[in-house]
Amino acid sequence: MSLVANTNSLAIRFQAMGIRTALTQLLGDGGPTIVVECRQCGKTVSPETETCPECGAVEFCWYEIPE
């Protein structure tokens, strides 16, 4: 895929959201990065996950990585 196609794809994706949201997604919000991993299998999951999609466990490790 060319750079022009990638740029057009990003432009279409960000048209649906406000400029602040788009910039935060591209540049980060300056806060720490949160990484959540399943305690049983180690799969990285989103912070909203309640049950691991890989193994079904419900306990997670949260890591806060400063920017």
VOMAR-407471 format. One record per atom (N, C-alpha, C): atom name; x, y, z; residue number from 1; residue in three letters. Coordinates in steps of 0.2 Angstrom, whole numbers. Each point is the difference from the previous one (the first is absolute). Layout:
# VOMAR-407471
NODE/CA/X/Y/Z/NUM/ALA
...
END
This chain:
# VOMAR-407471
NODE/N/4/-6/0/1/MET
NODE/CA/-4/6/0/1/MET
NODE/C/4/6/0/1/MET
NODE/N/-1/5/-4/2/SER
NODE/CA/4/6/0/2/SER
NODE/C/-1/5/5/2/SER
NODE/N/4/5/1/3/LEU
NODE/CA/0/5/5/3/LEU
NODE/C/-7/4/-1/3/LEU
NODE/N/-1/1/-6/4/VAL
NODE/CA/-6/4/-2/4/VAL
NODE/C/-7/-4/2/4/VAL
NODE/N/0/-6/-1/5/ALA
NODE/CA/-6/-4/2/5/ALA
NODE/C/0/0/8/5/ALA
NODE/N/6/-1/3/6/ASN
NODE/CA/-1/0/8/6/ASN
NODE/C/-2/7/2/6/ASN
NODE/N/2/5/-3/7/THR
NODE/CA/-2/7/2/7/THR
NODE/C/-7/1/-1/7/THR
NODE/N/-3/-2/-5/8/ASN
NODE/CA/-7/0/-2/8/ASN
NODE/C/-4/-4/5/8/ASN
NODE/N/2/-6/2/9/SER
NODE/CA/-3/-4/4/9/SER
NODE/C/0/3/7/9/SER
NODE/N/5/3/2/10/LEU
NODE/CA/0/4/7/10/LEU
NODE/C/-5/6/0/10/LEU
NODE/N/0/3/-6/11/ALA
NODE/CA/-4/6/0/11/ALA
NODE/C/-8/-2/0/11/ALA
NODE/N/-1/-5/-3/12/ILE
NODE/CA/-7/-3/0/12/ILE
NODE/C/-2/-2/7/12/ILE
NODE/N/5/-4/4/13/ARG
NODE/CA/-2/-2/6/13/ARG
NODE/C/-1/6/5/13/ARG
NODE/N/4/5/-1/14/PHE
NODE/CA/0/6/5/14/PHE
NODE/C/-6/5/-1/14/PHE
NODE/N/-3/-1/-6/15/GLN
NODE/CA/-5/5/-2/15/GLN
NODE/C/-6/-1/5/15/GLN
NODE/N/-1/-6/3/16/ALA
NODE/CA/-6/-2/4/16/ALA
NODE/C/1/3/7/16/ALA
NODE/N/7/1/2/17/MET
NODE/CA/1/3/7/17/MET
NODE/C/2/7/0/17/MET
NODE/N/0/3/6/18/GLY
NODE/CA/3/7/0/18/GLY
NODE/C/7/0/0/18/GLY
NODE/N/3/6/-2/19/ILE
NODE/CA/7/1/-1/19/ILE
NODE/C/4/-2/7/19/ILE
NODE/N/-3/2/6/20/ARG
NODE/CA/3/-2/6/20/ARG
NODE/C/1/-7/1/20/ARG
NODE/N/-5/-4/-2/21/THR
NODE/CA/0/-7/1/21/THR
NODE/C/5/-3/-5/21/THR
NODE/N/0/3/-6/22/ALA
NODE/CA/5/-3/-5/22/ALA
NODE/C/7/1/2/22/ALA
NODE/N/2/6/2/23/LEU
NODE/CA/6/2/2/23/LEU
NODE/C/3/-4/6/23/LEU
NODE/N/-5/-1/5/24/THR
NODE/CA/2/-4/6/24/THR
NODE/C/2/-7/-3/24/THR
NODE/N/-4/-3/-4/25/GLN
NODE/CA/1/-7/-3/25/GLN
NODE/C/7/0/-3/25/GLN
NODE/N/1/5/-4/26/LEU
NODE/CA/7/0/-4/26/LEU
NODE/C/6/2/4/26/LEU
NODE/N/-1/4/5/27/LEU
NODE/CA/6/3/4/27/LEU
NODE/C/0/-3/7/27/LEU
NODE/N/-5/-2/2/28/GLY
NODE/CA/-1/-2/7/28/GLY
NODE/C/-2/6/5/28/GLY
NODE/N/-2/-2/6/29/ASP
NODE/CA/-3/6/4/29/ASP
NODE/C/5/2/5/29/ASP
NODE/N/6/-3/0/30/GLY
NODE/CA/6/3/4/30/GLY
NODE/C/-1/-4/7/30/GLY
NODE/N/-5/-4/1/31/GLY
NODE/CA/0/-4/6/31/GLY
NODE/C/3/-7/-1/31/GLY
NODE/N/0/-4/6/32/PRO
NODE/CA/3/-6/-1/32/PRO
NODE/C/-3/-5/-4/32/PRO
NODE/N/3/-5/-3/33/THR
NODE/CA/-3/-5/-4/33/THR
NODE/C/-2/-6/5/33/THR
NODE/N/-6/-2/-1/34/ILE
NODE/CA/-2/-6/5/34/ILE
NODE/C/0/-6/-5/34/ILE
NODE/N/4/-5/3/35/VAL
NODE/CA/0/-7/-3/35/VAL
NODE/C/-3/-5/5/35/VAL
NODE/N/-5/-4/-3/36/VAL
NODE/CA/-4/-5/4/36/VAL
NODE/C/2/-7/-3/36/VAL
NODE/N/2/-4/5/37/GLU
NODE/CA/1/-7/-3/37/GLU
NODE/C/-3/-5/5/37/GLU
NODE/N/-3/-5/-3/38/CYS
NODE/CA/-3/-6/3/38/CYS
NODE/C/6/-3/5/38/CYS
NODE/N/-2/-1/6/39/ARG
NODE/CA/4/-4/5/39/ARG
NODE/C/2/-7/-2/39/ARG
NODE/N/-5/-3/-3/40/GLN
NODE/CA/1/-7/-1/40/GLN
NODE/C/4/-2/-7/40/GLN
NODE/N/-2/4/-5/41/CYS
NODE/CA/3/-2/-7/41/CYS
NODE/C/5/6/-2/41/CYS
NODE/N/-1/6/2/42/GLY
NODE/CA/5/5/-2/42/GLY
NODE/C/-3/4/-6/42/GLY
NODE/N/-6/-1/-2/43/LYS
NODE/CA/-2/3/-6/43/LYS
NODE/C/-2/7/2/43/LYS
NODE/N/2/5/-4/44/THR
NODE/CA/-1/7/1/44/THR
NODE/C/-7/2/-2/44/THR
NODE/N/-4/3/4/45/VAL
NODE/CA/-7/1/-1/45/VAL
NODE/C/-1/8/1/45/VAL
NODE/N/-6/2/-2/46/SER
NODE/CA/-2/7/1/46/SER
NODE/C/-2/1/8/46/SER
NODE/N/1/6/3/47/PRO
NODE/CA/-2/1/7/47/PRO
NODE/C/-8/-1/1/47/PRO
NODE/N/-4/0/-5/48/GLU
NODE/CA/-7/-2/1/48/GLU
NODE/C/-2/-7/1/48/GLU
NODE/N/5/-4/-2/49/THR
NODE/CA/-1/-8/0/49/THR
NODE/C/-2/-2/7/49/THR
NODE/N/-5/-5/0/50/GLU
NODE/CA/-2/-3/6/50/GLU
NODE/C/2/-7/1/50/GLU
NODE/N/1/-3/-6/51/THR
NODE/CA/2/-7/-1/51/THR
NODE/C/5/-1/-6/51/THR
NODE/N/5/-3/2/52/CYS
NODE/CA/5/-1/-6/52/CYS
NODE/C/-3/-4/-5/52/CYS
NODE/N/1/3/-6/53/PRO
NODE/CA/-3/-4/-6/53/PRO
NODE/C/4/-6/-2/53/PRO
NODE/N/6/-1/2/54/GLU
NODE/CA/4/-5/-1/54/GLU
NODE/C/-1/-6/4/54/GLU
NODE/N/0/1/7/55/CYS
NODE/CA/-1/-6/5/55/CYS
NODE/C/-6/0/4/55/CYS
NODE/N/-3/6/0/56/GLY
NODE/CA/-6/1/5/56/GLY
NODE/C/1/2/7/56/GLY
NODE/N/6/2/1/57/ALA
NODE/CA/2/2/7/57/ALA
NODE/C/-3/7/2/57/ALA
NODE/N/0/2/6/58/VAL
NODE/CA/-3/6/2/58/VAL
NODE/C/5/4/4/58/VAL
NODE/N/6/-2/1/59/GLU
NODE/CA/5/4/3/59/GLU
NODE/C/5/3/-5/59/GLU
NODE/N/1/6/1/60/PHE
NODE/CA/5/4/-4/60/PHE
NODE/C/5/4/3/60/PHE
NODE/N/6/1/-3/61/CYS
NODE/CA/5/4/3/61/CYS
NODE/C/0/6/-4/61/CYS
NODE/N/0/6/4/62/TRP
NODE/CA/0/7/-3/62/TRP
NODE/C/7/3/0/62/TRP
NODE/N/3/2/-5/63/TYR
NODE/CA/6/3/0/63/TYR
NODE/C/-1/8/-3/63/TYR
NODE/N/3/4/4/64/GLU
NODE/CA/0/7/-2/64/GLU
NODE/C/7/2/-2/64/GLU
NODE/N/0/2/-7/65/ILE
NODE/CA/7/2/-3/65/ILE
NODE/C/0/8/-1/65/ILE
NODE/N/4/3/4/66/PRO
NODE/CA/0/8/-1/66/PRO
NODE/C/3/2/-7/66/PRO
NODE/N/-3/5/-2/67/GLU
NODE/CA/2/3/-7/67/GLU
NODE/C/6/3/1/67/GLU
END
